[in-house]
């Protein structure tokens, strides 16, 4: 199911939706109002000629417990992703990632600002989609 329009404003709409660091918490709040659970996400650099996934810089939710209702899971998963995303923002050294990644470092040397290509890609699901996983 496509995400609601109010969640897609300002998003990068490649294979997976991504948001700027400063916009993601607002999108997470909107997800809860749409009864969508966030399973987690990760940082990516998305250039026209390549995507660099930083799967180690992630904020993921715990598994759904068998005794959890859907609304309880939506609240808990979104809260877990929120707190882990905030911690990630405080601890991730994106400048180090830029320097350690050859492809991104070369872009920077060519005068490209890698931060303009940094997105937080997250996965949101409805109860029906979750049950199909």
Secondary structure, DSSP 8 states (H G I E B T S, - for coil): ----HHHHTT-EESSSEEE-TTTHHHHHHHHHHTT-EEEEEEEEEEETTEEEEEEEEEEE-----TT--HHHHHHHHHHHHHHHHHHHHHH--HHHHHHH-HHHHHHHHTT--GGGGEEEEEEEE-HHHHHH-
